[in-house]
Structure formats: structure tokens, C-alpha cells
Amino acid sequence: MRTSPKEKAGGSDPPTPRKPTPKVKGGDFKVLRLPRTSNRPGKVCAIGTAWLTLIYFFMGCAGFIDERAAIAQESEGKFGTGSATSVRLKERARVKIAVFQDQTESVDQNRVPVLTEAHLRRIEQLVIARGGEVALGAIRDESNRSLIRFFVPATPETPSAQRTNIFIASAKTKALTRAKEQWQAEVESERARFHAQAIQLLRNVMKARSTDVVAAVNRGRLFLEEPDVPHHPIVVFITDGLDGHRTPVRLDPFPPGTSVIAVSGTRTIGILSVFKPIRFENIDGAIRFLEAERGAE
């Protein structure tokens, strides 16, 4: 009796041969079997966070992180995103201000206001906030004297927002921070020098017996006509405008767009009436006007 292959193998069926892996273009097709991960959410979140960290790192190295955020974050804490120095210089024009204080005997007679140290500090802060220059002079019997000046250069420019390497962005941010610190130190040094000289001028208690308003007007015009970057010209006369010249004088106009301000304390403005100035009763009102948008635009 003939035995079957099944009986020879001990009664079990022979193993089924595996089918060959189908060939695909470019080589064999292999199925990658991933190990079964745990269902615990903690491990899944940890793995996802690690992958995202690596992805963001390589994206930054490739240049997909905007440097604007890094620069803003670095400079916000020290200089302030809403500080006058960082914002107003970009939104409002620079200023060039000439201020003349009457120091003659008519000041007491006509009750002309007098600049104080507090007024001086407000004017200094205005120029620092806006950028530009302020010049102070005295109206005396000889007013054609050199002005005391305080110049504030423009703040270092923030680089334009662009996609760049995070390491380059960090280096630019540090360089900008150092430049702003140097700018602040230089401005403060110049402000202190100007303030000391201005206080010395304002404390001159010796009143002149005659008034030379014409020379002050000419000196202020020369200051405002100097070639400079675009700015808003302003001239402030703290005087009654009563000039001591016996013969009529011709006053040339100031540069176009100049804001002429007269602080007299009385209705008298003398020869300054030809300029049709903006008039104020006291110095505080004039400074508030300059600090406002409409006063220095």
C-alpha cells in the first residue's frame, strides 16, 4: 500500500511556500514594520515635542525664522517699544528750535516771562524725543552773539525685517543694542554740557538798558537756514518785542514753514508783529504746544 506524503510527514500538511516579494521599479519593495508604541499620552507628547524641537532648529538654521522678532524682543526691555526715542523719531519730523530770552530792563516793566531750569529740561527732552537741534540765545543790547546749541543725531536704525539665519540675527541684535547704548551716552553728555551753559546764561541778573531784537531775529534766521536734513523749523521769542533802534528796520522772513512763537506776557510784541506769530501768555503754554502733534509737525 502506497503512503501519501501527508502520512510520511506525520499526518500534518506540508508548509506553504512563501510567495516571492513583488519586484518594483528601482529595487525591492520592503514593508517597514514599526514597533508598537505605548498608548500612554505622556510618551507620545514627549516624542512629539522632541521632533518639533528638531524641526524648528533646522528651520532656523535654514533661514525660516524672522529676525524681526529677535530684534524686537532684545531691545524691548531696555529701550521700550513705546518710548519717545524709538517711536516718535520714526513717526514725526525732526525739529530745529531757536529760543531767545529777553534780558533787558523792559522784562520787569512789562512782566515778560523768564525761562526756568524746568522749562529748559522740557525743551531738551522734546529735542531728544524728536531728534534735531535746539539753540538758545539772549536778547540784550547786543544780541548778535553765538548761540548755545544742543544737537541730537538720529537713533541707530533697526535692520529691516527679513528672513535670515538665527545666529546672524542674534549678532545684529547685539550690535544694535551696543550702538543704542553708545548713542544714549553721547546724547546725555551733550545734553549735560548744553544744560550747564544754558543755566549760566539764564542766571545773568545784569539787565541790559537797551534791546536789540533785530540782531536776535537775524541770528535765529541764520540758524534755521543752515543746510540740514529735513526738519521742522521753530523760533521762540520770549520778549515784548520792543526794539531799541530809533530808525525803522526791515526784517527778512524766516524759512518757509517756520513756526514763529511769541511769549510776551502782555499784548505787546513790538516789531515781531510783522511775522504774525503764534502768541502765548506764558512759557508753559508754548512748550505744551510744541510737545503736541500740531506744534511740531
Rosetta blueprint (number, residue, H / E / L):
1 M L
2 R L
3 T L
4 S L
5 P H
6 K H
7 E H
8 K H
9 A L
10 G L
11 G L
12 S L
13 D L
14 P L
15 P L
16 T L
17 P L
18 R L
19 K L
20 P L
21 T L
22 P L
23 K E
24 V E
25 K L
26 G L
27 G E
28 D E
29 F L
30 K L
31 V L
32 L L
33 R L
34 L L
35 P L
36 R L
37 T L
38 S L
39 N L
40 R L
41 P H
42 G H
43 K H
44 V H
45 C H
46 A H
47 I H
48 G H
49 T H
50 A H
51 W H
52 L H
53 T H
54 L H
55 I H
56 Y H
57 F H
58 F H
59 M H
60 G H
61 C H
62 A H
63 G L
64 F L
65 I L
66 D E
67 E H
68 R H
69 A H
70 A H
71 I H
72 A H
73 Q H
74 E H
75 S H
76 E H
77 G H
78 K H
79 F H
80 G L
81 T L
82 G L
83 S L
84 A H
85 T H
86 S H
87 V H
88 R H
89 L H
90 K H
91 E H
92 R L
93 A L
94 R E
95 V E
96 K E
97 I E
98 A E
99 V E
100 F E
101 Q E
102 D E
103 Q L
104 T E
105 E L
106 S H
107 V H
108 D H
109 Q H
110 N L
111 R L
112 V L
113 P L
114 V L
115 L L
116 T L
117 E H
118 A H
119 H H
120 L H
121 R H
122 R H
123 I H
124 E H
125 Q H
126 L H
127 V H
128 I H
129 A H
130 R H
131 G L
132 G E
133 E E
134 V E
135 A E
136 L E
137 G E
138 A E
139 I E
140 R L
141 D L
142 E L
143 S L
144 N L
145 R L
146 S L
147 L L
148 I E
149 R E
150 F E
151 F E
152 V E
153 P L
154 A L
155 T L
156 P L
157 E L
158 T L
159 P L
160 S L
161 A L
162 Q L
163 R E
164 T L
165 N L
166 I H
167 F H
168 I H
169 A H
170 S H
171 A H
172 K H
173 T H
174 K H
175 A H
176 L H
177 T H
178 R H
179 A H
180 K H
181 E H
182 Q H
183 W H
184 Q H
185 A H
186 E H
187 V H
188 E H
189 S H
190 E H
191 R H
192 A H
193 R H
194 F H
195 H H
196 A H
197 Q H
198 A H
199 I H
200 Q H
201 L H
202 L H
203 R L
204 N L
205 V L
206 M L
207 K L
208 A E
209 R L
210 S L
211 T L
212 D L
213 V H
214 V H
215 A H
216 A H
217 V H
218 N H
219 R H
220 G H
221 R H
222 L H
223 F H
224 L H
225 E L
226 E L
227 P L
228 D L
229 V L
230 P L
231 H E
232 H E
233 P E
234 I E
235 V E
236 V E
237 F E
238 I E
239 T L
240 D L
241 G L
242 L L
243 D L
244 G L
245 H L
246 R L
247 T L
248 P L
249 V L
250 R L
251 L L
252 D L
253 P L
254 F L
255 P L
256 P L
257 G L
258 T L
259 S E
260 V E
261 I E
262 A E
263 V E
264 S L
265 G L
266 T L
267 R L
268 T L
269 I L
270 G H
271 I H
272 L H
273 S H
274 V H
275 F H
276 K L
277 P L
278 I E
279 R E
280 F E
281 E L
282 N L
283 I H
284 D H
285 G H
286 A H
287 I H
288 R H
289 F H
290 L H
291 E H
292 A L
293 E H
294 R H
295 G H
296 A L
297 E L
